[in-house]
Amino acid sequence: MNDLTQTPEMLIAMMGAKARRAAAEMALASSAQKGEALVAAARALRDATAKIILANRIDMERGAANGLSSAMLDRLRLDEKRVAAVADAVEQVASLEDPVGKLIDETVRPNGLKLSRVRVPLGVIGIIYESRPNVTADAAALGLGSGNAVILRGGSEAVESNRAIHAAMVKGITEAGLPADAVQFVPTTDRAVVGAMLRAVGLIDIIVPRGGKSLVARVQEEARVPVLAHLDGICHTYVHAAADPQMARDIVVNAKMRRTGICGAMETLLIDRAFPEREALVTALLDARCEVRGDEAVRKLDPRVEPAEDGDWDTEYLDSILSARVVDGLDEALAHIASHGSHHTDAIVTNDESVAEQFLARCDSAIVMWNASTQFADGGEFGLGAEIGISTGRMHARGPVALEGLTTYKWVVRGSGQTRV
Amino acid sequence: MNDLTQTPEMLIAMMGAKARRAAAEMALASSAQKGEALVAAARALRDATAKIILANRIDMERGAANGLSSAMLDRLRLDEKRVAAVADAVEQVASLEDPVGKLIDETVRPNGLKLSRVRVPLGVIGIIYESRPNVTADAAALGLGSGNAVILRGGSEAVESNRAIHAAMVKGITEAGLPADAVQFVPTTDRAVVGAMLRAVGLIDIIVPRGGKSLVARVQEEARVPVLAHLDGICHTYVHAAADPQMARDIVVNAKMRRTGICGAMETLLIDRAFPEREALVTALLDARCEVRGDEAVRKLDPRVEPAEDGDWDTEYLDSILSARVVDGLDEALAHIASHGSHHTDAIVTNDESVAEQFLARCDSAIVMWNASTQFADGGEFGLGAEIGISTGRMHARGPVALEGLTTYKWVVRGSGQTRV
């Protein structure tokens, strides 16, 4: 790794080969051993708090000198409380159920062959992420907890913080007798390494991008390795004619305003023309300091509503802005979501169970909700303990992806000398 | 479709849009309706037997004129018996369990949210295949049975046969009240259409190539849409020291010689140096008219053994040829498989259960077997009824892929007005 003449491809080939060997060991590690490693890693992180904060200070100073925005600097910043939270999150993964070795199903064939499908780790996971240094620990912990090897490629702004966190994770892993190469950190900030990772078919089994839209878009565009991600979270809430007005207001204001910057935040409100309290709904949002961009029918409800333009229906604001339109019934609501949604999370508010069940069946999104805020679209809220990301793809894993999503299965066949006729 | 100025991209965009609409309808079809459609399609195939054979005759004559090999002509040929078998296979899919709507798991969160994961169809499946016209019916039936829409792109050699089979399938589907566009056949043999399908992200959800290695390699190389396939089936059998000699001979001869042209056929035999009846094992293969290419140790067992060259260990012969080497124990056998295998199917023969379980855990293949012939690697033999293909990838579905592998899941969240804190 000290050879500066090394190409990005050579670097990734070398790291990938090490990761593959480590993955083979990790696949055989017991749940207890993986748990031990996670607890040891959390301890090592706590022990290294001062070192990590010192490393982070270098990143912060360089970031400030390079003119990073205050929002970016805040994302980058680590203090004692944040390091403690990072360590707690790692330790928490140890308490999750280990998916590896789980029997999916089994059957005995008429010829006596015993077949079973057993969960096994995916193999080698590549994580490409931006400024938040906690991803180094989070992603490593989830990879470790599911018996995989991970290759971490963090943003250049956080390189010192990431290195310090990585060193602590590795200390914990090796203390528990697991291979150091199970968690590797790309030692260079050369951007060409990202391209090499994206093309590393056979070396890396899956790529998880964590960061802004431009990162995810580049990864989805260039990757030859399968990608687990979502590009957009254009989430809808459809307030049906038979919605409880108070519930509708509470859900809609929460779905939009609780945290506007998360992918599960509602971006478009669809109001049924037959819903009697349309006006109060829009007023509640405006009163909560949400900018509402509406179609003509919505604009009639409150003079503060701005006119929506065509692009608004396809925009993920991640801000206190909402697009809103009036629709004529369930079919029009579903058609709007099918045209403009991003297959992330969409919700209906109604007291009519049969309409709700139709919505849940017909809305083709990773997460469909009835009478709940789209802000619940989160691995933690779903009881998965943590998530590596939310997938809007249809293959492999959909919605919040946690430990199970980082596994695959193998077919195990036990015979007694059977030959095929 | 009659507009000859249409580009391949426009054609696939149009077919994809129709398929998407049909897929939305198919996703809501009941099991009974899908079953009815399959039974009706089988009936329509039987009723159209004469037409199909006539169409096939045109393909056969053109094929003969174009100098197709007798093996290829045989693959292409349809007679009454073969059409009946095609219809039976379609009907059989109706008897399989419908995976759509199946509950994977459910949980109630402390805040009262009810979460469930429910199986839903993948969406639109693109099938790219070569000369066997039965794939038209098989793939359509599996797509239909799992609630998907399919776009079929068959080889030019079989175009008339495929058209006739497709017409019968559509007749059955519409008789059952399902949309004709659920099974579409690409109406041109322009090869550029394959490229357009491979790049149709968002229009086609998954591509399944069915055919020879060069087709699969092209698809895997060019596709931007996820691909479900295997390139090679370099399957190993490791005969351990504690193998029953007679069982080892029976399994090994069957794994290699029962049908040499299938992907589950054994291509490499690994014989433990401590297995006493090494010689009889190799002799049995040679006596079964198998060419054996061995390392030095194997060559000493029988003078008829040819010397293996380096490339032999990475060759899928699909013929009565076998590479064979002597290994020193389980670790060396596993290391050989890790270096040269294709993650398809690998087997151990032994009476030592603890060694067998180590092999099953450590061998990183889609299918791992103990005391059975690798020729069992097949959806039908696994009780899946039929298979769309065998996947050696790690994502989504692994090994034989049948109805369940053509589905994904959605998260369904039922609340009573919950908002997130």
Interface residues (C-beta under 8 A of the other chain):
Chain A: A24 A27 L28 T107 R109 L113 L115 V120 L122 G123 D205 I206 P226 D244 M247 D250 I251 N254 A255 R258 A338 A356 L360 A361 R362 D364 S365 A366 I367 V368 M369 W370 N371 A372 S373 Q375 F376 E381 F382 G383 G393 R394 M395 H396 R398 G399 P400 T408 Y409 K410 W411 V412 V413 R414 G415 S416 G417 Q418 T419 R420
Chain B: A24 A27 L28 T107 R109 L113 L115 V120 L122 G123 D205 I206 P226 D244 M247 D250 I251 N254 A255 R258 A338 A356 L360 A361 R362 D364 S365 A366 I367 V368 M369 W370 N371 A372 S373 Q375 F376 E381 F382 G383 G393 R394 M395 H396 R398 G399 P400 T408 Y409 K410 W411 V412 V413 R414 G415 S416 G417 Q418 T419 R420
